[in-house]
Amino acid sequence: MKTDKYIVTETKANEGPIQFLDKAHVPETDVRERVLYLDSEVVKGAFYMATTWFWKATGPGPEAHVHDFDEILGFFGTNPEDVHDLGGEVELWLDGEKHVMTKTFLAYIPKGMKHCPLRVTKLYRPIFHFSTGPKSMYGGDKK
């Protein structure tokens, strides 16, 4: 069908490295699993979106950085009896302020706002995560 190209069921090959605070520490593959990734190389004209399942708490995550585009981060718990229960704890720094989240949440990060580090400090059940922004490719990071 002519619209098949707009449906993505496989993650992008070689979607790029994840930045870690401790360059010697790269989490084991059973800590998290990339699900799907979208950008203009996958579907022409699309903006970027990455999706991940977290299975265990993480070590150091992405370093503090800024983007030249707005970004949204989402973390969703998997408790069917309480959709707001994150099932763990996520530490996210925004503009130098530390936020410790225990409820399902979305974080809007305006263009130019320094954000991260980011890490899952506690995990009792799987957490689904996504990041997205109105840019055709993820990038433009500045320390």
KETOR-943437 format. One record per residue: x negated, y negated, z negated of N, C-alpha, C, O in turn. Coordinates in steps of 0.02 Angstrom, whole numbers, plus 32768, in hexadecimal, padded with zeros to 4 digits. Each point is the difference from the previous one (the first is absolute). Example, Ala and Ser with C-alpha at 12.3 -4.5 7.8 and 13.67 -1.06 7.14 Angstrom:
<vogus>
7D6C811C7E7A802D7FC580007FD37FC480007FCC80017FDF80467FCA80457FD67FC57FFD80277FC97FDB7FE77FC97FF8
</vogus>
This chain:
<vogus>
7FD6803B8000802A7FC580007FD47FC280007FC880017FE680507FC980367FD77FC580077FF07FDE7FBD7FCF7FDB7FFB805880327FD17FF37FE17FBE7FD9802D7FD17FF47FED7FC77FF7804E804F7FD7802C7FD67FC17FDE7FE67FE9800F7FC87FFB7FC3805F7FC27FDF7FEC80077FD57FC17FCE7FED7FE2806F80048009800C7FD77FC4800880297FC0800A7FE37FCB7FF1805E803A8007802C7FC57FBC801F7FF27FE28020802B80067FD87F977FBE80187FED800980397FCD80207FF77FCC7FC380438043800580397FD37FBC801B7FEA7FFD802D7FD67FCD7FB780447FBC80157FED7FD97FC27FEB800B7FCA801A7FC6803F7FB77FD77FC77FED7FCC7FF180357FED802C80277FFE7F967FDB7FCE7FEA80317FBD80217FF07FEA7FFF7FC77FF6801C806B7FBE801D7FF77FCF7FC87FF280037FCB801F7FCF80417FB27FCC7FD07FF1801C7FBA7FF37FEC7FD080208042802B7FB080217FC07FF27FD47FCE7FDA80167FC87FF37FAF804C7FFB7FD27FD27FDF7FF680127FB7802A80207FE17F9C7FCC80047FEF80127FBB80287FD97FCD80187FC9800E7FEE80537FB7801D7FDE7FC67FC67FE47FD97FCE80227FF680387FA07FF37FCA7FE27FD9800580177FB8803680007FE37F92801380007FFE80157FBA7FCF7FD57FDA7FCB7FED801A804680037FA77FD47FD77FD67FBD80227FF77FCB7FE180068037805F7FEB7FC380277FF67FF58026804180218032800D7FB07FB7801B7FF4801D80427FEE804A7FFD8008802480317FDF7FF37F957FEE80477FF9803E802B7FF17FFD803D8007803A7FA37FE5803C80267FED80347FFD8038801C7FCB800C7FF0806B8014803680068030802D80377FE57FE980387FF680577FBA7FFE802B80317FE08005804280277FF98001803D801280347F9F800A8041801F80407FFC802A802B7FD77FF47FDA8054803D803A7FFF802D804080117FDC80367FF080197FC780317FAD803E80117FDD801A7FC77FD4803380097FDF7FAB7FBE802080167FC67FD980387FDC802580327FEC7FE27FC6800C805F80327FDE80297FFE801C80467FD08020801580667FD4800F8005801A804480207FCB802C80387FE97FF37FA580038041801C7FD280318039802380237FFA803B8011803D7FA17FFB8039801E802280027FE780487FF18025802E80227F9C7FDA80057FE380437FDF7FBC80017FFB7FDE7FCC7FEE800D806E7FE07FBF800980187FE48043800280248032800F7F9D7FCE80187FDF803C7FDB7FBF800B7FF47FDB7FD07FF98018806D7FE57FBF801480097FFB804C801E802B801F7FC87FA07FFF800B7FF580477FDA8031802D800E8004803C7FC280217FA77FE080358028802C803E80027FFD80268031802B7FE57F9B802C803A7FFE803F7FF3802A801380298029800C7F9D7FCD803A7FEA80277FF37FB880147FFC7FD47FD67FFD8020806B7FF17FBD801880337FCE7FE6803D800A80067FA97FBF7FDC802B7FCB7FE6801380087FB7801D7FD27FE37FD480687FFE8012800B7FBB7FD17FDB7FD17FC77FF2801280517FFF7FB17FD57FE67FCC7FE8803B7FD68019803780087FB67FBD7FCC7FE380387FDB802B80157FC580217FD77FE07FDF806A8013801F801D7FC57FDD80417FF17FF6802A802C7FF77FDF7F947FDF803E7FEA802A801F7FC8801B7FDB7FD67FEA80678029802780237FCC7FD580377FE17FDA80228023802D7FE77F9B7FD7802F7FDB8028801E7FC780287FDF7FE07FCC80618012801880207FC37FC680037FCF7FC88013801380447FD97FAE7FCE80097FCB8014803E7FD8803980057FE97F98802A800F800C803E7FDC7FE17FFF7FBA801880227FD37FB37FB680257FDC7FFB7FC07FEB7FB87FF780017FD8802F7FEC80167F927FE47FBE7FF37FC17FF880297FDE8031801180117F917FFF7FC67FF2802A7FC77FE07FD8800A7FE87FC87FBD801A80567FC77FDB7FE580037FB9801A80367FE880127F927FF67FF27FFF7FBC801A801E7FFD80467FF3802B802A80357FA37FE280227FF980407FE47FC880297FC57FEE7FF980647FF580327FE77FCA802C7FE47FC67FD7801A7FEE7FCC7FB17FF5804E7FE07FC67FE0802C7FC2800A802B7FFF802C7FCA7FCE7FAB80237FC080097FF17FE380457FC680008015806E7FE9800D7FF87FE48043803D7FD5801180307FFE7FDA7FCD7FE0805E80387FD98019800A8013804A7FD4801A802180687FD77FF78011800C804680147FBE802080127FD07FDE7FEA802E806480197FC680258048800B801680177FE38031800D80477FAA8047800E800C802180127FBE7FDE80157FD180647FE4802B802580157FC68001804D7FFE7FFC80208034800A7FFB7F90800180497FF8803380137FCB800C7FDB7FD18012805F8038802E801C7FCE7FE680457FED7FF28029802B80087FE27F937FEE80417FE5803D801C7FDD80227FDB7FDC7FED8064802D803880207FDE7FEA80407FDF7FD98026801B80417FE57FA97FF3803E7FDA804380197FE680257FDC7FDE7FEC806380338041801B7FF07FF880417FD87FDC802D801580477FD77FB28001803C7FD8802D8034801F80277FF1802D7FD4804D7FBB80268037801D802D80237FCD800F803B800880067FA07FC5802E801C7FCE80477FF9801A801A7FC880028008806E801180437FFA801C80347FE87FCD80367FEA80137FBA801A7FAD802E7FE97FCC7FF67FB67FEF802B7FE37FE07F9E800080357FF27FB97FF47FD17FE780377FC380077FFA80597FDB803A7FD87FEA80397FD07FC87FEF7FD17FF2802680397FED7FA17FD37FCA7FEC7FC480197FD77FD17FDB7FF4803180647FF67FC9801F7FDB7FC8800E80318007802A802D7FC07FB47FCB7FC8800A802E7FE180457FF97FE4801A8030802080037F957FE280417FF57FB57FFC7FF67FDC80308009800E7F957FE37FB97FF57FF47FF47FB77FF2802D7FDB7FEC7F95801180207FEC7FBB7FF27FD17FE980377FCF8021801180407FA5800C7FD77FE380357FE57FBD7FE780257FD67FE67F9A802180217FDF7FC27FEE7FF27FD980407FDE801A802D803C7FAA7FD87FF87FD6803B7FED7FBA7FEA80217FE27FD57FA9800380477FEA7FBD7FF180177FD280397FF5800E803B802B7FBA7FB280167FCD802F7FE47FBC7FE9800F7FE97FC97FC97FF880617FE47FBF7FF17FDF7FFD7FBB80087FD07FDB7FD3806680157FDB80037FC1802980157FC47FE580037FC8805B800D8041802A80167FC9800F804A80068012801980357FE6800A7F93800A80487FFE804A80107FF1801C7FE77FCF80038042805D804480177FF67FFE804C7FF67FE280238028803E7FF57FA3800580487FF480498012800A802C7FED7FD97FE18039805C8045800F8014801280487FEF7FDA802E800D80617FDA7FD5801A80437FEF8044800C8020801F80347FF57FF97F9C80338040800780247FF37FFB804A7FD07FDF8016805B804180117FFD7FFA80497FFC7FB5801080247FD87FE37FB08015804E7FF97FB9800E7FE97FF180467FE3802B8022802A7F987FF37FE57FE2803C7FD67FC57FEB80147FDC7FD27FB38018804D7FD77FC67FF37FF67FDA80417FE5801B803180307FA77FD07FF57FD4803A7FBE7FDB7FF47FF87FE07FCC7FDB802480647FBF7FE07FFA7FF97FCD80387FF58013803A80137FAC7FB67FFB7FCE80347FBB7FFE80217FCD800F7FE080327FDD805E7FC17FF680257FCF7FD87FD580127FCC7FE47FB0804C80167FCC7FDC7FDC7FFD800E7FB67FD27FE97FDF805F803C80047FFE800F7FB87FD0803A7FF380058035801F7FCC7FC07FB37FD280357FED802880357FDA80257FF17FD27FD3804E8042802380367FDF7FD3803E7FFC7FD080078026804180247FAB7FDA803B7FEE7FCB7FEC7FCD7FF27FC47FFA7FF1806B7FE380058048800B8047801B7FF5802C7FDF7FE37FDD805D8036803F80237FFC7FF080497FF17FD5801E8020804D7FFD7FAE7FF680487FF2803B801C7FDB80247FDC7FDD7FE68064802B803380267FDB7FDD801A7FC27FD7802E800580397FB67FC17FDC80127FC3801E803C7FDC7FDC80257FDE80657FE6802B8023803B7FE3803280188033801E7FD980247FEB80697FDF8030801C802E801F803E7FE27FDD80307FF080657FCF8009802680397FE3802880268035800F803B7FF780017FA380408021801E803A7FE97FDA803E7FE97FC77FFA801D805680407FE77FDE803D801D7FB9800880397FF37FEF7F9D7FE1802D80147FBC80107FF67FF6804B7FCC8012801C80667FD080047FFB7FEF80477FEC7FB78006801C7FD57FDE7FB4801D804E7FE67FBD80087FFF7FEC804A7FF48029802C801A7F967FE07FF67FE780447FE17FBA7FFC80067FDE7FCD7FDA800E80697FEA7FBC800880107FEB80477FFC8028802F80177F997FD980127FE780427FF67FB5800480007FDD7FCD7FF6800B806F7FF87FB9800C800C7FF080497FF8802B802B801B7F967FE380107FED80457FC27FF2802A7FF77FC9801B7FDF80687FEA7FC47FFB80297FFB80408029801280367FE87FD77FC580557FFE803B802C7FCF80357FE98008803B80107FC57FB07FCB7FCD802F7FE77FEE7FEC7FB97FFD7FC47FF17FF7806C7FE47FE87FF07FBD7FB97FE680067FD8801C802580197FB07FB87FBC7FE4800380017FB87FEC80307FE77FE27F9B7FF8802E7FFA7FB97FEE7FF07FF77FB7800C7FCA7FE47FDA806A7FFB7FF07FFC7FB97FC57FD27FF57FD07FFE802680357FDC7FA37FCA7FD57FEB7FF7800A7FB6803180027FDB7F928005800E7FF280097FB980077FBF7FDC7FF77FFD7FC3
</vogus>
